């Protein structure tokens, strides 16, 4: 595959984000990587855009590589995107993805900015990699980068991509068709948690198609059939032992019937800009698990009947829910357009995650949300005893991060930078020092 890397960092080769690309380039030599230093060369690109346009149109995949600057991407990358649109670059139908490095502060808005603009130009966007600045320096980060790239290649080869939520189409609900179920099922158990009533015909057909094309055994749990005694009272009676004050058996049902599967698919009809009251009742009653991410690592997906593209807040909830729970979000198929194709892609994505143990790294939603919970549970450990035991067992108390050596190093760097004379003599020494440990990782990388 011919990959054009659009390096949006103004630092060019000194970009930390680019080191992840260099690592992948060495790890997967069967693919051709070409790097365009757009962030560093934007002034010359403005004067002569023709070579850039030709490179983009010749590539199979556009890979945007950039640091997150103030909620989105660097201004130089903004300008490049303006030029792409002004010059009418013909990239429709090509694949695009992105890699960012940051401390996860609003990486989600940066990724959405690139996704929306790529979809404006007809690109098929594949979910990107949101990495911490130091991820490449550890084994976990290297594995996540490789898993990400292998997933990109898989999606590009199969034509899978993120749904375009910007399509200006009137909502004309489609009914899914139900093919004959494939012969033979793989070992596994996928639970479909649904809100199905007499008025849910379209949703029921979506579920039927999903079950027919997914090569795993499935179980449907209809929330309307469970005898809920009431909604969560916020009484904290479950705080110490995880047992709900209601005697309707929901806590045991949740753990034994729903969370016992290998993956969960949620199916609902959009109602009042949400999943509906019944689903919210189910969500609230899950507080018998407290703030424990008991399904971490489990793939998750959605079947949605309704105009999800018009519900930005609901889209955020869907992604954030998976991120905070450390679940791999395999997609949300709707009945807005290309319903069968969306369902088939969701089934393929879930199958990929189950077969390869694929796990998405956390972004701002996941990292920020868990830090809030981490601090909360640590302070309330005397009362939230079950949560406290869970957080300790899973290493979620990752503080205090003293790192005295790093703190001292930053003091020394700060002292050097405070001198104009020393800054003038440093030249690229600081950039060289910053990427030196990343270069060691790249150089030590073993090819696949």
C-alpha angles and dihedrals in degrees: 000000000000109000125192109201111207103203106201095181115111087217094071111195089006090067113123090208090056091059089069088054091049089051091053091044090058094040094053108035092164088078124071115234123194119180123213110194093211096158094053097038101039094120093056091041089057089057096048116017097162097092091048092049091050092049092050094049092048095052126093093206132025111210114193110206118185147131118252109254118189101331096319139030129309115284090245090063090048088056092049091054090051089053092048090056095041092052094044097235108201103227099130112142095018121120123252135184139160145223122203134178122203140117087274094262103151095330084147093067091047091053092047090051092056093042094051093049093046090051089050086063095046097256119151102236120213117198110267137224117261105195134180113242091251099041096102090059093065132061093241092055092048091051091048091051091051093045089050093051094047089051091050091052091048093049093045092051092049097041094243119153145152114286116258104242091180097069108129095220129137112247105259105165117225128207118231118236118228116224124197109281116258116255116255128016131230119237110272143084124241116190119210110202106198142176099216124171137156089280095053101088095129092047091048091054091049089054091047092053092046091052091048096053098037111091093214134083112263137198125199118216110192109203091203090066097056115095099232111187091204148308127297111291096200087232096139091222087134093053097098105034106012093243116135120230089230113088096212093106096241096136092056091041091052094051099037102037106027110022092042091076126093093238139010129220117191117208123190146138117246108253127175091345092305144068090278134260096283092055091047089053088053092047094049093048089056085077085094080084089054112203093327118130091217094163096051112152093021115128116240136191143168138231107197129186108198142047099309091162089069093051107078093165093052090049089054092049091051093053096039092050091057093043096051090046092050090239126148106242105218095185146278116259117200138186092237098099139340087014097170092048092050092050092047091051091050090052092048092047092050091047090051092051093048095046097046101030089239115184125184117227114242121260130196092299093055101036095042095043094050092048089056091049092043092056092042096052093045090055093044097040092121090063103024092056098155091051091046093053091048094049092049093048093051097044094244092141094083095163154136090045097193098164090169093182093057092046091052091047091054090051089055092047090049091053091051093048092051089068115079092201093053091045090053091052095045097071108165093344092106093050090047090052093048096054097036095095090047091052089054090056091049093048092049092049115123116221119241 
